[in-house]
Amino acid sequence: MRNAFRAFRLDRIQNLVVTDKKFNPHKITLEEYFEECRKNCLSTPDTPLT
């Protein structure tokens, strides 16, 4: 989870501290991430849900 893409709602942020900490960009684009999410949500599960 820590290395996964995470999105945060800006309207829920209550406090912000500016630091010199740097983050490396993800190796996947946002478009690729959404495509993976779409495939996972629309695919048939491996195990029936019944």
Buried (B, 14 or more C-beta within 10 A) or exposed (E): EEEEEEEEEEEEEEEEEEEEEEEEEEEEEEEEBEEEEEEEEEEEEEEEEE
